[in-house]
Amino acid sequence: MIVYELTCAHAHRFEGWFASGDDYASQRERGLVTCPICDDGRVERVPSARVSVPKGAPSASPPAASTPSRAPSGDIAAGLPAELLTRLREVVKQTENVGTRFAEEARRIHYEEVPARPIRGQASPDDAKALHDEGIEFSPVPPFLLPDSH
């Protein structure tokens, strides 16, 4: 298993775990490597100073207080309290998955053509930009919150 430090075009930093360097390259080429924060597929490897320390070895001193904080790692779910993670997943389960019709349904709700209801789905980057430009509020749902992701 290999761990890469990754960043998306929006500067979110996260980790990716892959079977090999070739596995990373293959997944990236197929669009399977996306940012867990914003779902952006424009992901690049960044230099990493990850070092393996054998079990029982003396630990290094903690980093100085002036060390800049980083964005959450790729395994964000592991850092959340179990109760919060469970509640967030319950909230997402209460949404209707409209799939690739997300932009269309979001517009219909926004312009009051249909009754308001919580929805989720997929939107292309162009559709997401158009929704934003129209003043239609939405947020990406991190994949780890989706009902079929755990």
DRENDORO-115824 format. One line per 5 residues: their letters; for each residue x, y, z of N, C-alpha, C, O. Coordinates in steps of 0.2 Angstrom, whole numbers, always signed. Layout:
residues N
A) X Y Z X Y Z X Y Z X Y Z ~ ...;
END
This chain:
residues 150
MIVYE) +4 -6 +0 +0 +0 +0 +4 +6 +0 +9 +6 +4 ~ +3 +11 -4 +7 +17 -5 +2 +23 -3 -4 +23 -5 ~ +4 +28 +1 +0 +34 +3 +3 +40 -1 +9 +41 +0 ~ -1 +43 -5 +1 +49 -8 -2 +55 -5 -8 +55 -3 ~ +1 +61 -4 -1 +67 -2 -4 +70 -9 +0 +71 -14;
LTCAH) -10 +72 -9 -13 +75 -15 -16 +82 -13 -18 +84 -8 ~ -18 +86 -19 -21 +92 -18 -25 +93 -24 -24 +90 -30 ~ -31 +96 -24 -35 +98 -29 -34 +105 -32 -30 +108 -29 ~ -38 +107 -37 -37 +113 -40 -39 +119 -35 -37 +125 -36 ~ -43 +117 -30 -45 +122 -25 -40 +122 -19 -42 +125 -14;
AHRFE) -35 +119 -19 -30 +118 -14 -32 +115 -8 -29 +116 -2 ~ -37 +110 -8 -38 +106 -3 -33 +100 -3 -32 +97 -8 ~ -30 +99 +3 -25 +94 +3 -28 +88 +7 -32 +88 +11 ~ -26 +82 +4 -28 +76 +7 -24 +70 +5 -19 +71 +1 ~ -25 +64 +8 -21 +58 +7 -25 +54 +2 -31 +53 +2;
GWFAS) -21 +50 -2 -24 +45 -6 -20 +38 -5 -14 +38 -5 ~ -24 +33 -4 -20 +26 -2 -21 +22 -9 -27 +21 -11 ~ -16 +19 -11 -16 +15 -18 -12 +9 -17 -7 +9 -13 ~ -14 +4 -21 -10 -2 -21 -3 -1 -23 +2 -5 -21 ~ -2 +4 -28 +4 +5 -31 +4 +12 -35 -1 +15 -35;
GDDYA) +10 +14 -37 +10 +20 -41 +6 +19 -48 +3 +24 -50 ~ +7 +13 -51 +3 +12 -57 -5 +12 -55 -9 +15 -59 ~ -7 +10 -49 -14 +10 -48 -16 +17 -47 -22 +19 -49 ~ -12 +21 -44 -14 +29 -43 -15 +31 -50 -20 +35 -52 ~ -10 +30 -55 -10 +33 -61 -16 +31 -65 -19 +35 -69;
SQRER) -18 +24 -65 -23 +21 -68 -30 +25 -66 -34 +26 -69 ~ -31 +25 -59 -37 +28 -56 -38 +35 -58 -43 +38 -59 ~ -32 +39 -58 -32 +46 -60 -34 +47 -67 -38 +51 -69 ~ -31 +43 -71 -33 +43 -79 -40 +42 -80 -43 +45 -84 ~ -43 +37 -76 -50 +36 -77 -55 +40 -73 -61 +39 -73;
GLVTC) -52 +46 -70 -57 +50 -66 -59 +48 -59 -64 +50 -57 ~ -56 +43 -57 -58 +40 -50 -55 +43 -44 -57 +42 -38 ~ -50 +48 -45 -47 +51 -40 -50 +58 -39 -49 +62 -44 ~ -54 +59 -34 -57 +66 -33 -56 +68 -26 -55 +64 -22 ~ -56 +75 -25 -56 +78 -19 -62 +76 -14 -67 +77 -16;
PICDD) -60 +73 -8 -66 +72 -4 -69 +78 -1 -75 +77 +2 ~ -67 +84 -2 -70 +90 +1 -75 +93 -4 -80 +94 -3 ~ -72 +93 -10 -76 +97 -16 -78 +93 -22 -81 +95 -26 ~ -75 +86 -22 -76 +82 -27 -73 +84 -34 -75 +81 -39 ~ -68 +88 -34 -65 +91 -40 -60 +85 -42 -57 +82 -38;
GRVER) -60 +84 -48 -56 +78 -51 -49 +81 -54 -45 +77 -56 ~ -48 +87 -53 -41 +90 -55 -36 +89 -49 -35 +94 -45 ~ -34 +83 -48 -30 +81 -42 -22 +80 -45 -21 +77 -50 ~ -18 +82 -40 -11 +82 -42 -7 +79 -35 -9 +81 -30 ~ -2 +75 -36 +2 +73 -31 +6 +79 -28 +8 +84 -33;
VPSAR) +8 +80 -22 +12 +85 -19 +17 +82 -15 +17 +76 -13 ~ +23 +85 -14 +29 +82 -10 +26 +80 -3 +22 +84 +0 ~ +29 +75 -1 +27 +73 +6 +33 +71 +10 +38 +68 +7 ~ +33 +72 +16 +38 +70 +21 +36 +64 +25 +38 +64 +31 ~ +32 +60 +23 +29 +54 +27 +35 +50 +28 +39 +48 +23;
VSVPK) +36 +48 +34 +41 +43 +36 +38 +38 +40 +34 +39 +45 ~ +40 +31 +39 +38 +26 +43 +43 +25 +49 +49 +25 +48 ~ +40 +24 +55 +44 +23 +61 +42 +17 +64 +36 +15 +65 ~ +47 +12 +65 +45 +6 +68 +41 +6 +75 +43 +11 +78 ~ +37 +1 +76 +33 +1 +82 +38 +1 +88 +43 -3 +88;
GAPSA) +37 +5 +93 +42 +5 +99 +47 +10 +98 +51 +11 +103 ~ +48 +13 +93 +54 +18 +92 +52 +24 +95 +46 +26 +96 ~ +57 +28 +98 +55 +34 +101 +52 +39 +97 +54 +39 +91 ~ +47 +43 +99 +43 +47 +95 +47 +54 +95 +50 +56 +99 ~ +46 +57 +89 +49 +64 +88 +45 +69 +93 +39 +68 +95;
SPPAA) +48 +75 +94 +44 +80 +98 +39 +83 +94 +39 +83 +87 ~ +33 +85 +97 +28 +88 +93 +30 +94 +89 +35 +97 +91 ~ +26 +95 +83 +28 +101 +79 +27 +108 +83 +23 +108 +88 ~ +31 +113 +82 +31 +119 +85 +24 +122 +84 +21 +121 +79 ~ +22 +126 +88 +15 +130 +88 +14 +134 +81 +9 +135 +79;
STPSR) +20 +136 +79 +20 +140 +73 +19 +136 +66 +18 +139 +61 ~ +19 +130 +67 +18 +126 +61 +11 +127 +58 +6 +127 +61 ~ +10 +129 +51 +4 +131 +48 -1 +124 +48 +2 +119 +47 ~ -7 +126 +49 -12 +120 +49 -13 +118 +42 -13 +122 +38 ~ -15 +112 +41 -16 +109 +34 -24 +108 +34 -27 +108 +39;
APSGD) -26 +107 +28 -33 +105 +27 -34 +98 +29 -29 +95 +30 ~ -40 +96 +30 -41 +89 +32 -38 +84 +28 -38 +85 +22 ~ -36 +78 +31 -34 +73 +26 -39 +69 +22 -45 +71 +24 ~ -37 +65 +18 -42 +62 +14 -47 +57 +18 -53 +56 +16 ~ -45 +55 +24 -49 +50 +28 -53 +55 +33 -52 +54 +39;
IAAGL) -56 +60 +31 -60 +64 +35 -64 +61 +40 -65 +63 +45 ~ -68 +56 +37 -73 +52 +41 -70 +49 +48 -73 +49 +53 ~ -63 +47 +47 -60 +44 +53 -59 +50 +58 -58 +48 +64 ~ -59 +56 +57 -58 +61 +62 -64 +64 +65 -64 +68 +69 ~ -70 +62 +62 -76 +64 +65 -79 +60 +71 -78 +54 +70;
PAELL) -82 +63 +76 -85 +59 +81 -90 +54 +78 -94 +56 +73 ~ -91 +48 +80 -95 +43 +77 -102 +46 +77 -106 +45 +72 ~ -104 +49 +82 -111 +52 +82 -113 +57 +77 -118 +57 +74 ~ -108 +61 +76 -109 +66 +71 -109 +63 +64 -113 +65 +60 ~ -104 +58 +63 -104 +55 +56 -111 +51 +55 -113 +51 +49;
TRLRE) -113 +48 +60 -120 +44 +59 -125 +49 +58 -129 +48 +53 ~ -126 +55 +61 -131 +60 +60 -130 +63 +53 -135 +64 +50 ~ -124 +65 +51 -123 +67 +44 -126 +62 +39 -129 +64 +34 ~ -124 +56 +40 -126 +51 +35 -134 +50 +35 -137 +49 +30 ~ -137 +51 +41 -144 +51 +41 -147 +56 +37 -152 +56 +34;
VVKQT) -144 +62 +38 -147 +68 +35 -147 +67 +27 -151 +68 +23 ~ -141 +65 +25 -140 +63 +18 -145 +58 +15 -147 +59 +10 ~ -146 +53 +19 -151 +48 +17 -158 +50 +16 -162 +48 +12 ~ -160 +56 +19 -166 +59 +19 -167 +63 +12 -172 +66 +11 ~ -162 +64 +8 -162 +67 +2 -164 +62 -4 -163 +56 -3;
ENVGT) -167 +65 -9 -169 +61 -15 -163 +62 -19 -161 +67 -21 ~ -161 +56 -22 -155 +55 -26 -158 +56 -33 -162 +52 -36 ~ -157 +62 -36 -160 +64 -43 -155 +62 -48 -156 +64 -54 ~ -149 +60 -46 -144 +58 -51 -141 +63 -56 -140 +69 -53 ~ -141 +62 -62 -138 +67 -67 -143 +73 -68 -142 +77 -72;
RFAEE) -149 +72 -65 -154 +78 -66 -154 +83 -61 -158 +87 -60 ~ -148 +83 -57 -147 +87 -51 -148 +95 -53 -152 +98 -50 ~ -145 +97 -58 -145 +104 -60 -152 +106 -62 -155 +111 -60 ~ -156 +102 -66 -162 +103 -68 -167 +103 -62 -171 +108 -62 ~ -167 +98 -58 -171 +98 -52 -170 +104 -47 -174 +107 -44;
ARRIH) -163 +106 -46 -162 +112 -42 -165 +118 -45 -167 +122 -41 ~ -165 +119 -51 -168 +125 -54 -175 +125 -53 -178 +130 -52 ~ -178 +119 -54 -186 +119 -54 -188 +120 -47 -193 +124 -45 ~ -184 +118 -42 -185 +120 -35 -184 +127 -33 -188 +130 -30 ~ -179 +130 -36 -177 +137 -35 -182 +141 -38 -184 +146 -35;
YEEVP) -184 +140 -44 -189 +144 -47 -196 +142 -45 -201 +145 -48 ~ -197 +138 -40 -204 +136 -37 -208 +133 -42 -214 +134 -42 ~ -205 +129 -47 -209 +125 -52 -212 +119 -49 -217 +116 -51 ~ -208 +117 -44 -210 +111 -40 -209 +112 -32 -206 +117 -31 ~ -213 +108 -28 -212 +109 -21 -205 +108 -19 -201 +104 -21;
ARPIR) -202 +112 -14 -196 +112 -11 -195 +105 -8 -199 +102 -5 ~ -189 +102 -9 -187 +95 -6 -180 +95 -6 -176 +98 -10 ~ -177 +91 -1 -170 +90 -1 -168 +85 -7 -170 +80 -7 ~ -163 +87 -11 -161 +83 -16 -153 +82 -16 -150 +86 -13 ~ -151 +77 -19 -143 +76 -21 -143 +73 -28 -147 +70 -30;
GQASP) -137 +73 -30 -136 +70 -37 -129 +73 -40 -125 +75 -36 ~ -128 +72 -46 -122 +74 -49 -123 +80 -54 -128 +80 -57 ~ -118 +84 -54 -118 +90 -59 -111 +91 -62 -106 +90 -58 ~ -111 +92 -68 -105 +93 -71 -102 +100 -69 -106 +104 -66 ~ -95 +101 -70 -93 +108 -67 -96 +113 -71 -97 +119 -67;
DDAKA) -98 +113 -77 -101 +118 -80 -108 +119 -77 -110 +125 -76 ~ -112 +114 -76 -118 +115 -73 -118 +118 -66 -122 +122 -64 ~ -113 +116 -62 -112 +119 -55 -110 +126 -56 -113 +130 -52 ~ -106 +128 -60 -105 +135 -61 -111 +139 -63 -112 +144 -61 ~ -115 +136 -68 -121 +140 -70 -126 +140 -64 -129 +146 -63;
LHDEG) -127 +135 -60 -131 +135 -54 -129 +141 -50 -133 +145 -47 ~ -122 +141 -48 -119 +146 -44 -121 +153 -47 -123 +158 -43 ~ -120 +154 -53 -121 +161 -57 -128 +163 -56 -129 +169 -56 ~ -133 +158 -56 -140 +160 -55 -142 +161 -48 -148 +163 -47 ~ -137 +160 -43 -139 +161 -36 -142 +155 -33 -145 +156 -28;
IEFSP) -142 +150 -36 -145 +143 -33 -139 +140 -29 -134 +138 -31 ~ -141 +140 -22 -136 +138 -17 -137 +130 -17 -142 +127 -17 ~ -131 +127 -17 -130 +120 -16 -123 +119 -13 -119 +123 -13 ~ -122 +113 -11 -115 +111 -8 -113 +104 -10 -118 +100 -11 ~ -107 +103 -12 -105 +96 -13 -106 +91 -7 -105 +94 -1;
VPPFL) -108 +85 -8 -108 +80 -2 -102 +76 -3 -101 +73 -8 ~ -98 +76 +2 -92 +72 +2 -94 +65 +1 -99 +62 +4 ~ -90 +61 -3 -92 +54 -4 -93 +50 +2 -97 +45 +2 ~ -89 +51 +7 -90 +47 +13 -96 +47 +17 -98 +44 +21 ~ -101 +52 +15 -107 +53 +18 -113 +50 +14 -118 +49 +17;
LPDSH) -111 +48 +8 -116 +45 +4 -118 +38 +7 -114 +34 +9 ~ -125 +36 +6 -127 +30 +9 -124 +24 +7 -123 +19 +11 ~ -121 +23 +1 -118 +17 -1 -110 +18 -1 -107 +13 -4 ~ -108 +22 +3 -100 +23 +3 -97 +20 +10 -91 +20 +10 ~ -101 +17 +14 -98 +14 +20 -100 +7 +21 -98 +4 +26;
END
